[in-house]
Amino acid sequence: MQTRLDTTRIRAARRVIDPTFLDTPLYRCEALDPALGCRVSIKLETANPVRSFKGRGTELAASQLAGDGQRHVVCASAGNLGQALAWSGRNRGIDVTVVASRTATVAKLDRIRALGARLELVDGDHEAARERAAAIARYDGIRLLEDSLDTETCEGAATIGLELADPALLGAEPSFDTVLIALGGGAMATGVGHVLKALAPGVEVIGVQPLGAPAMTRSWHQRRVVTTDTTDTIADGVAGRYPIPAVLEDLLQVADDAVLVREASIVAGMRLLLDRAGLVVEPSAALGIAAVLEDRDRFAGRHVVTIVCGSNVDLDAYHR
């Protein structure tokens, strides 16, 4: 298995990432079993200061920036990466600029500002924000942190995989046979997938994406980059249109499948996680549950892990 990632570096990342992001809960959630027809375990990535898994990657990136003497960084974000980079940069004296779409979740934007980052809003979607962030980096001569392309974001996320599959950390061999991972730019899917294929190759790795934002899934199935003109999904955290070729190459090595789910299934997954698990989650974090709801026969009798990757929601939209 040849990817851009390295298991030795991923293990070393655990010594750099603030412990508040590490060793997150992994537990059987039996209350979900009857509704889904399989055994379900949750890997909970929301119980941290930025309420998403992104802090693992930004901790690694910010540590390297500080070590290189760099004091400025810019990123494009739908909200979670920006919060995480603002948190990690603030703790290391790094000035952070975040570019986001005006249509991004207001709660995420407010939190980015509260963490001390400079926030620039652009018309258009996340791809427009990526273009603007790259322009700022060129003009100001500062580091552009690009989620999924920069290996720090992938190898930080990959530490989730160590906590799922490393017997030295688990104290036992993993008992599950499938991991469902929200698929957007690909940092989490390629990172966790890399570790699972190295340490638990019998575990099936499945990326899950909304039908309204299918670019990476279509690319995986066609084994080439497939772009889309628009996105239409409530799962804003995974709503990209232009897969990164190098990330797709990694995903082709480590994912066993990539599936698309309908909006109604995402909402049903959010409701199940609230009603049965007591968890308020953003739409992207419910994609794994949605995948099981849409194909119960496939997962019947299995032990499935779903990574609950974020809980930054606009409460009005969440209630609707």
TORPA-641958 format. One line per field, with one value per residue: residue in one letter; chain; x, z, y of N, C-alpha, C in turn. Coordinates in steps of 0.1 Angstrom, whole numbers, plus 2048, in hexadecimal, padded with zeros to 3 digits. Example, Ala and Ser with C-alpha at 12.3 -4.5 7.8 and 13.67 -1.06 7.14 Angstrom:
residu = [a,s]
chaine = [A,A]
n_c1 = [884,880]
n_c3 = [84E,847]
n_c2 = [7C7,7EA]
ca_c1 = [87B,889]
ca_c3 = [84E,847]
ca_c2 = [7D3,7F5]
c_c1 = [884,881]
c_c3 = [84E,84F]
c_c2 = [7DF,800]
//
This chain:
residu = [m,q,t,r,l,d,t,t,r,i,r,a,a,r,r,v,i,d,p,t,f,l,d,t,p,l,y,r,c,e,a,l,d,p,a,l,g,c,r,v,s,i,k,l,e,t,a,n,p,v,r,s,f,k,g,r,g,t,e,l,a,a,s,q,l,a,g,d,g,q,r,h,v,v,c,a,s,a,g,n,l,g,q,a,l,a,w,s,g,r,n,r,g,i,d,v,t,v,v,a,s,r,t,a,t,v,a,k,l,d,r,i,r,a,l,g,a,r,l,e,l,v,d,g,d,h,e,a,a,r,e,r,a,a,a,i,a,r,y,d,g,i,r,l,l,e,d,s,l,d,t,e,t,c,e,g,a,a,t,i,g,l,e,l,a,d,p,a,l,l,g,a,e,p,s,f,d,t,v,l,i,a,l,g,g,g,a,m,a,t,g,v,g,h,v,l,k,a,l,a,p,g,v,e,v,i,g,v,q,p,l,g,a,p,a,m,t,r,s,w,h,q,r,r,v,v,t,t,d,t,t,d,t,i,a,d,g,v,a,g,r,y,p,i,p,a,v,l,e,d,l,l,q,v,a,d,d,a,v,l,v,r,e,a,s,i,v,a,g,m,r,l,l,l,d,r,a,g,l,v,v,e,p,s,a,a,l,g,i,a,a,v,l,e,d,r,d,r,f,a,g,r,h,v,v,t,i,v,c,g,s,n,v,d,l,d,a,y,h,r]
chaine = [A,A,A,A,A,A,A,A,A,A,A,A,A,A,A,A,A,A,A,A,A,A,A,A,A,A,A,A,A,A,A,A,A,A,A,A,A,A,A,A,A,A,A,A,A,A,A,A,A,A,A,A,A,A,A,A,A,A,A,A,A,A,A,A,A,A,A,A,A,A,A,A,A,A,A,A,A,A,A,A,A,A,A,A,A,A,A,A,A,A,A,A,A,A,A,A,A,A,A,A,A,A,A,A,A,A,A,A,A,A,A,A,A,A,A,A,A,A,A,A,A,A,A,A,A,A,A,A,A,A,A,A,A,A,A,A,A,A,A,A,A,A,A,A,A,A,A,A,A,A,A,A,A,A,A,A,A,A,A,A,A,A,A,A,A,A,A,A,A,A,A,A,A,A,A,A,A,A,A,A,A,A,A,A,A,A,A,A,A,A,A,A,A,A,A,A,A,A,A,A,A,A,A,A,A,A,A,A,A,A,A,A,A,A,A,A,A,A,A,A,A,A,A,A,A,A,A,A,A,A,A,A,A,A,A,A,A,A,A,A,A,A,A,A,A,A,A,A,A,A,A,A,A,A,A,A,A,A,A,A,A,A,A,A,A,A,A,A,A,A,A,A,A,A,A,A,A,A,A,A,A,A,A,A,A,A,A,A,A,A,A,A,A,A,A,A,A,A,A,A,A,A,A,A,A,A,A,A,A,A,A,A,A,A,A,A,A,A,A,A]
n_c1 = [808,808,807,806,80A,818,81D,82E,833,819,815,828,81C,809,818,81A,801,7E9,7DE,7C3,7B5,7B9,7B5,799,776,76D,753,73B,71A,6FF,6E4,6E0,6E0,6C7,6B9,6CA,6D1,6E9,708,714,72F,73B,752,75C,761,75C,75E,770,783,77D,769,76A,77B,790,7A4,7B9,7C8,7CE,7DD,7F4,7FD,800,814,82A,82C,832,84B,85A,85D,849,82F,817,7F9,7E1,7C1,7A6,785,768,760,766,782,78D,786,795,7B0,7B2,7B1,7C8,7DC,7DA,7E4,7FE,809,804,7F9,7D9,7C6,7A7,794,773,753,737,720,725,721,714,71A,732,743,741,74F,768,770,76F,784,79A,7A3,7A9,78E,783,769,75A,747,735,73E,750,765,76A,774,78B,79A,79E,7AC,7C4,7CD,7D1,7E6,7FA,7FD,804,819,818,812,7FD,7E5,7D8,7BC,7BC,7CD,7E6,7FB,7FC,7E3,7D6,7E6,7E3,7C7,7C9,7D1,7BA,7B5,7CA,7C0,7AA,7B4,7CD,7DC,7EC,7E3,7C8,7C7,7BF,7B6,7A5,781,76E,761,75C,761,753,756,753,755,765,77A,78E,7A1,79D,793,7A8,7BD,7B4,7AE,7C7,7D5,7C4,7C6,7E1,7E3,7CC,7C2,7AC,795,77A,77A,766,75D,746,72F,71B,6FF,6FB,713,729,743,75D,757,74C,764,774,768,76A,785,793,797,778,764,74B,731,722,717,6FF,6F5,6EE,703,71B,736,742,740,74F,75A,76F,784,7A4,7C0,7D6,7CC,7B7,7C5,7D1,7B9,7AF,7C0,7BB,79F,783,76B,754,738,718,6FF,6DD,6CD,6B8,6BE,6D5,6CA,6BA,6CD,6DA,6C5,6C2,6DA,6D7,6BF,6C4,6DF,6E4,6F2,6FB,700,712,708,71B,726,714,714,71E,70B,6F5,6FD,6FA,6DF,6D5,6DD,6D7,6D8,6F2,702,6F9,6FC,716,732,734,747,741,74E,748,74B,748,738,72E,715,6FB,6E3,6C8,6C5,6CA,6B5,6A0]
n_c3 = [800,7F5,7FF,804,81E,83F,856,86B,86F,876,88E,89C,89C,8B1,8C6,8C3,8C0,8D2,8F1,8F6,8DF,8DA,8DE,8DE,8E7,8E1,8DC,8E1,8D4,8DD,8DC,8C2,8B3,8AE,89C,886,880,884,896,8A6,8AB,8B8,8B0,8BF,8B6,8BE,8D8,8E0,8E0,8C7,8BD,8A8,893,887,895,89A,883,87F,895,891,879,882,896,886,876,88A,893,87C,87D,872,871,867,858,840,838,826,82F,837,850,867,864,865,87F,88E,885,88D,8A9,8AE,8A3,8B3,8CB,8C6,8BF,8A4,889,87B,85D,851,835,82A,81D,81A,81F,831,850,86A,885,885,878,88B,8A0,896,894,8AF,8B9,8B2,898,877,862,842,82C,80F,7F0,7E1,7E1,7F4,7E3,7D8,7EE,7F2,7DC,7E2,7FA,7F1,7E1,7F4,802,7EE,7E9,801,809,81A,82D,81F,82B,820,822,823,80B,816,828,844,84D,847,854,86E,871,86E,886,893,888,893,8AD,8A9,8A0,8A9,8BC,8D1,8DC,8DF,8EF,8E8,8CC,8B0,8AF,89C,87A,866,85C,85A,849,847,828,819,80F,814,828,841,839,829,83C,853,845,83B,852,85B,847,84A,864,86A,853,84C,851,844,832,82D,81B,81E,80E,807,7F0,7E3,7E1,7D2,7C8,7D0,7D5,7BC,7AE,7BA,7B2,796,794,78D,78E,793,78F,79B,793,7A5,7C8,7DE,7FB,81E,82D,832,838,828,80E,7F4,7D3,7C2,7C1,7CE,7BB,7C6,7DF,7D8,7CC,7E3,7F0,7DF,7E5,800,806,807,7FC,7F0,7F7,7F0,800,807,80E,81F,82E,83B,84C,85B,867,877,889,895,8A2,8B5,8C3,8CB,8D3,8E0,8D5,8C6,8A6,889,866,856,868,86B,855,854,862,852,83B,844,849,82F,823,831,82F,826,83C,850,86D,870,881,885,883,887,880,892,889,88D,89E,89A,896,887,89B,895,87B,880,891,87F]
n_c2 = [7F4,814,834,858,85A,851,838,838,854,85B,84E,85D,876,875,87E,898,8A4,8B6,8A7,8A9,8A4,889,865,862,85A,838,823,809,80E,803,80B,814,7FD,7EE,7FF,7FF,7E6,7D9,7D5,7F1,808,826,83F,85A,87A,894,89E,8B5,8D4,8E0,8D2,8BF,8A7,8B4,8C1,8B0,8AF,8CA,8D0,8C1,8CE,8E9,8E6,8DF,8F6,909,8FE,903,91E,92D,945,94C,941,934,928,917,911,8FE,902,8F1,8EA,903,90C,8FA,8FF,919,916,905,916,92D,924,921,939,941,953,951,94E,94A,93F,93F,934,94B,93E,92B,918,92B,929,91C,92F,945,939,936,951,957,948,957,959,969,96E,96A,96F,961,963,949,925,90C,906,91F,92C,91D,925,941,940,934,949,95E,952,951,96D,979,96A,954,935,91E,909,8ED,8D9,8B6,8B5,8BD,8A9,8A9,8AE,896,883,88B,886,86B,860,859,841,832,830,821,808,800,7E8,7ED,805,800,7EB,7D3,7BD,7CC,7CB,7CF,7CF,7E0,802,821,83F,862,872,88B,8A2,88F,88C,87F,866,85B,85C,84D,836,82E,826,811,7FE,7F8,7ED,7DF,7CE,7BE,7CD,7DD,7FB,816,832,84D,862,87F,87D,894,8A0,893,890,885,86A,861,865,852,83A,83B,83C,853,877,886,8A2,8B8,8D0,8DD,8DC,8CC,8C9,8C3,8BC,8CD,8CC,8B9,8C1,8C3,8CB,8C6,8AD,8A5,89B,88C,884,874,85F,854,84C,839,824,81D,81C,806,809,823,835,845,859,862,882,880,86A,872,885,874,864,878,87C,863,861,875,86D,852,851,868,87D,89C,8A3,8AF,8AF,8A1,890,87C,86C,851,843,848,839,81F,81E,820,808,7EF,7D3,7CE,7D3,7C3,7B0,7B7,7C7,7E8,805,827,847,862,881,89D,8B8,8D2,8E6,8FA,905,90C,902,8E7,8DF,8E3]
ca_c1 = [800,810,800,80E,80A,822,818,838,830,80C,818,82F,812,803,820,819,7F3,7E4,7D7,7B5,7AF,7BD,7AE,78A,76E,769,74A,72F,70E,6F5,6D7,6DE,6DF,6BA,6B5,6D3,6D3,6F7,70F,71A,737,73D,75F,756,76B,756,761,77C,780,778,75D,76C,788,79A,7AE,7C4,7D0,7D4,7E7,801,802,805,820,834,82E,83A,858,861,85D,83E,826,80A,7F3,7D4,7BA,798,77E,759,75E,76D,791,790,786,7A0,7BC,7B2,7B4,7D6,7E5,7DA,7EC,80C,80D,803,7ED,7D1,7BC,79D,78B,767,747,72D,715,729,719,717,720,741,749,742,759,775,774,771,792,7A4,7A8,7A3,784,77F,75D,759,73C,738,73F,75D,76F,76E,77C,799,7A1,7A1,7B7,7D0,7D1,7D7,7F3,804,7FF,80A,825,817,80F,7EF,7E2,7CD,7B7,7BD,7D9,7F1,7FB,7FA,7D4,7D3,7EC,7DC,7BB,7CC,7D3,7AE,7B7,7D2,7B8,7A1,7B9,7DA,7DA,7F4,7DB,7BB,7C9,7B9,7B4,798,776,765,765,75A,762,74C,75D,74F,75E,764,787,794,7AC,799,791,7B5,7C5,7AF,7AF,7D5,7D8,7BD,7CC,7EE,7E2,7C0,7BE,79F,78A,775,77A,75C,75A,738,72E,70D,6FC,6FB,721,72E,74F,768,751,74D,772,779,762,76F,794,799,790,76C,760,73D,72F,71B,714,6F2,6F4,6EF,710,725,744,748,73A,759,757,77C,78D,7B3,7C5,7DF,7C4,7AF,7CE,7D1,7AC,7AE,7C8,7B7,791,77D,75E,74F,729,711,6F3,6D4,6CC,6AE,6C5,6DE,6C2,6B6,6D9,6DB,6BA,6C5,6E5,6D1,6B5,6C9,6EC,6E5,6FD,6F8,70B,710,704,726,729,709,715,720,6FE,6ED,701,6F4,6D0,6D2,6E1,6D7,6DC,701,709,6F2,705,724,735,738,74B,73F,755,740,756,746,72B,72C,709,6F3,6D8,6BB,6C5,6CA,6A7,698]
ca_c3 = [800,7F4,7FF,808,82D,844,863,876,872,87C,89C,8A2,89D,8BE,8D0,8C0,8C1,8E0,8F5,8F6,8D3,8D9,8E6,8DF,8EB,8D7,8E4,8DB,8D7,8DB,8D9,8B4,8AC,8A8,890,87B,87C,885,8A2,8A3,8B4,8B5,8B3,8C1,8B3,8C1,8E5,8E1,8DF,8BA,8BA,89C,892,87F,89E,899,878,880,8A0,88A,870,889,89C,87C,873,895,892,871,87F,86A,87A,860,850,83B,833,822,837,839,85E,871,863,869,88E,893,883,896,8B7,8AE,8A0,8BE,8D6,8C2,8BA,895,884,872,855,84B,82B,82A,816,821,822,83B,85C,872,892,882,875,897,8A8,890,899,8BE,8BC,8AE,88A,86E,85A,836,826,800,7E9,7DB,7EA,7FA,7D9,7D7,7FA,7F0,7D3,7E8,804,7EA,7DC,7FF,805,7E4,7EA,80E,80B,827,82B,81C,830,818,828,81B,803,81F,82F,852,850,845,85E,87A,872,86E,894,896,884,89D,8B9,8A6,89B,8AE,8C8,8DC,8E1,8E2,8F9,8E2,8BD,8AD,8AE,892,86D,85C,861,851,84B,83F,81D,812,809,815,832,84B,833,825,848,85A,83C,83A,85E,85C,83D,84F,871,86A,845,84A,854,838,833,823,81B,81C,80A,803,7E2,7DE,7E0,7CF,7BF,7D3,7D3,7AD,7AA,7BF,7AA,789,795,788,794,78D,795,79A,791,7B1,7D3,7E4,807,82B,833,82C,83B,81E,801,7EA,7C4,7BA,7C8,7CC,7B5,7CF,7E9,7D1,7CA,7F0,7F3,7D7,7EC,80D,808,800,7F5,7F3,7F4,7F0,807,804,818,82A,836,844,857,863,86F,882,893,89C,8AB,8C0,8CA,8D0,8D9,8E8,8CE,8BC,89C,87C,85C,851,872,86A,848,856,866,846,832,849,847,821,81E,83D,82C,825,849,859,874,871,88C,87D,88A,87F,886,894,886,890,8A4,898,88F,889,8A2,88E,870,886,895,873]
ca_c2 = [800,820,841,863,85A,848,834,83D,862,85C,84B,869,881,875,885,8A6,8A9,8B8,89B,8AB,89F,87B,85B,865,84E,82E,81B,803,815,7F9,811,816,7F0,7EA,807,7FD,7D8,7D4,7DA,7FE,80F,834,846,868,884,8A1,8A3,8BC,8E2,8E5,8C9,8B7,89F,8BB,8C6,8A7,8B3,8D8,8CF,8BD,8D8,8F5,8E3,8E0,904,910,8F9,909,92C,934,94C,94F,936,937,91C,918,908,8FF,906,8E9,8EB,911,90D,8F2,906,925,911,901,921,936,91E,921,946,941,95B,948,954,93F,944,937,939,952,935,921,918,937,925,919,93C,94C,933,93A,95E,957,943,961,959,972,967,971,968,963,95E,93C,91A,909,907,92D,92F,918,92E,94D,93D,933,956,964,94C,956,97B,97C,961,94C,927,91A,8FC,8E7,8CD,8AA,8B5,8BD,89C,8AB,8AD,888,87B,88E,87E,85D,85C,853,833,82B,82E,817,7FC,7FD,7E0,7F4,810,7FB,7E0,7C6,7BE,7D3,7C1,7D4,7CA,7EB,810,82A,84C,86D,875,898,8A4,883,88A,874,858,856,85A,841,82A,82A,81F,805,7F5,7F4,7E7,7D6,7CD,7B8,7D6,7E4,80A,81C,840,851,870,882,87C,8A2,8A5,885,890,87B,85C,85E,863,845,82F,83C,83C,860,882,88B,8AE,8BC,8DE,8E2,8D2,8CF,8C0,8C9,8B8,8D7,8C8,8B0,8C5,8C8,8C8,8C3,8A4,8A8,88E,884,87E,869,854,84D,846,82D,81A,819,81A,7FB,80E,830,835,851,858,86D,88C,87B,860,87A,88B,869,861,882,87A,857,864,87D,865,845,852,875,885,8A6,8A2,8B6,8A5,899,885,872,865,843,83D,848,82E,812,81F,81D,7FA,7E7,7C5,7CD,7D4,7BA,7A7,7BC,7D1,7F4,811,834,852,86E,88A,8AB,8BC,8E0,8E8,906,8FF,90D,8F8,8DA,8DD,8E1]
c_c1 = [809,807,80A,811,814,81E,821,835,823,80E,81F,826,80B,80B,81F,80B,7EF,7DC,7C8,7AD,7B1,7B4,7A0,782,76B,760,73F,723,702,6E7,6D5,6DC,6D2,6B6,6BD,6D5,6E1,6FC,716,723,73A,74B,75C,761,766,759,76E,779,77B,76D,75E,779,793,7A6,7BB,7CE,7D6,7DE,7F5,806,807,812,82C,837,836,848,861,862,853,834,819,806,7E5,7CE,7AC,791,76F,756,766,77C,795,790,792,7AE,7BD,7B6,7C3,7DF,7E6,7E4,7FB,811,80D,7F7,7E6,7C7,7B4,794,77F,75C,73E,722,719,721,71E,71E,72F,748,74B,74D,767,77A,777,77F,79D,7A9,7A2,79A,781,774,75D,74C,73F,739,74D,768,774,777,78A,7A1,7A6,7AD,7C4,7D6,7D7,7E5,7FE,807,807,817,824,812,800,7EE,7D6,7C9,7B8,7CA,7E5,7F0,7F9,7EB,7D0,7D9,7E8,7D0,7BE,7CE,7C6,7AF,7BF,7C9,7AD,7A7,7C6,7D8,7E1,7EC,7CD,7BC,7C3,7B9,7A6,78E,76D,76A,763,75B,75C,751,757,759,75C,771,790,79F,7A9,799,79F,7BE,7C1,7B1,7BD,7D8,7D1,7C2,7D9,7EC,7D6,7BA,7B1,793,787,774,771,75B,74C,737,71F,70B,6FD,709,72A,73C,759,763,751,75B,778,774,768,77F,79A,791,784,767,751,73C,72A,71B,706,6F0,6F4,6FC,71B,733,74B,744,745,755,763,785,79C,7B9,7CD,7D7,7BC,7B8,7D0,7C5,7AA,7B6,7C2,7A8,78C,771,75C,741,723,703,6EA,6D3,6C3,6B5,6CF,6D6,6BD,6C1,6DB,6D1,6BD,6D0,6E1,6C8,6BB,6D7,6EE,6F0,6F7,703,708,70D,70F,729,71F,70A,716,712,6F5,6F0,6FB,6E5,6CD,6D5,6E2,6DC,6EB,707,703,6FC,713,726,73C,73C,748,747,74C,74A,754,739,729,720,703,6E6,6CA,6BA,6C3,6BC,69E,69A]
c_c3 = [800,7F4,803,817,832,853,86E,879,879,88B,8A3,8A4,8AB,8C9,8CE,8C3,8CF,8E5,8F6,8EA,8D1,8E1,8E9,8E2,8DF,8DF,8DC,8DE,8D4,8D8,8CA,8AD,8A6,89C,884,877,87C,892,89E,8AF,8AF,8B9,8B3,8C0,8B6,8CF,8E7,8DF,8D2,8B5,8AC,89C,88C,888,89D,88E,879,88B,899,881,878,891,892,878,87D,895,887,872,877,873,874,858,84B,836,82E,82A,836,848,868,870,868,878,893,891,88B,8A4,8B7,8AC,8AC,8C9,8D3,8BD,8AB,892,879,86A,84F,841,82A,822,81F,826,82C,848,866,87F,890,880,882,8A0,8A3,894,8A8,8C1,8B7,8A0,882,864,84E,82F,817,7FB,7E3,7E5,7EF,7F0,7D7,7E2,7F8,7E6,7D9,7F3,7FD,7E5,7E8,802,7FB,7E6,7F6,811,817,823,829,822,828,81D,81E,812,80C,829,83E,856,850,851,86C,87C,873,87C,899,893,88D,8A9,8B6,8A4,8A2,8BB,8D4,8E3,8E6,8EE,8F4,8D3,8BB,8AA,8A3,884,862,863,856,854,841,835,817,80A,809,820,83C,845,82F,831,84F,852,83B,846,85F,853,842,85B,871,85C,842,84C,847,83A,828,826,818,819,806,7F4,7DB,7DD,7DE,7C9,7C3,7D2,7C4,7A9,7AE,7B6,79C,788,78D,78E,78C,795,793,799,79E,7BC,7D8,7EF,814,832,82D,82E,831,810,7F8,7DC,7BC,7C2,7C4,7C7,7BF,7DA,7E4,7D0,7D8,7F3,7EC,7DE,7F8,80F,800,7F8,7F9,7EE,7F6,7F8,805,810,823,833,840,850,861,86C,87A,88D,89B,8A6,8B7,8C9,8D1,8D7,8E1,8E2,8C5,8B3,890,871,858,85B,872,85D,84A,85A,85A,83C,837,846,838,81C,82A,83B,82B,832,853,85F,876,87E,885,887,881,887,886,894,88A,896,8A4,890,891,88F,89C,883,875,88B,889,86D]
c_c2 = [80C,82C,84C,862,850,845,838,84B,863,858,857,874,881,87C,894,8AC,8AB,8AC,89D,8A6,88F,872,85E,858,845,824,815,80B,80C,7FF,813,808,7ED,7F2,804,7EF,7D2,7DA,7E7,803,81D,838,854,872,893,8A7,8A9,8CB,8E7,8DC,8C2,8B0,8A8,8C0,8BC,8AB,8C1,8D8,8CB,8C8,8E4,8F2,8E4,8EE,90B,90B,8FF,918,934,939,950,943,939,92A,920,90E,90A,902,8FE,8EA,8F9,912,906,8F9,912,921,90D,90C,92A,931,91E,92F,948,949,952,950,948,946,93A,93D,941,949,92A,923,923,934,922,926,944,946,935,947,95E,951,94B,961,964,96A,970,968,96B,95E,951,931,918,90A,916,931,929,920,93B,94B,93B,940,95E,95F,951,965,97F,974,959,93E,925,90B,8F7,8DA,8C2,8A9,8B4,8B1,89E,8A9,89E,880,87E,886,86F,857,856,844,82B,827,823,809,7F7,7F5,7E6,7FE,80A,7F1,7D3,7C8,7C5,7C8,7C4,7CF,7D5,7F8,819,838,856,870,882,89A,897,881,87F,867,853,853,84E,835,825,821,811,7FA,7F0,7EA,7DD,7D4,7C6,7C1,7DD,7F3,80F,82B,843,85F,873,881,88A,8A8,899,885,886,86D,858,85C,856,839,82F,83C,848,86B,886,897,8B0,8CB,8E5,8D7,8D6,8C5,8C8,8C6,8C1,8D4,8BF,8B4,8CB,8C4,8C3,8BA,8A7,89B,886,87D,873,85D,84C,846,839,821,815,817,80E,7FE,81C,830,843,84F,864,876,887,871,867,87F,880,864,86B,880,86E,859,86C,874,859,847,85F,87E,88F,8A6,8AB,8AB,89C,88D,87A,86A,856,83C,83D,83D,821,813,81C,80F,7F1,7D8,7C4,7CC,7CB,7B1,7AC,7C4,7DD,7FE,81D,83F,85E,87A,898,8AE,8CB,8E3,8F5,900,900,903,8EA,8D6,8DB,8D3]
//
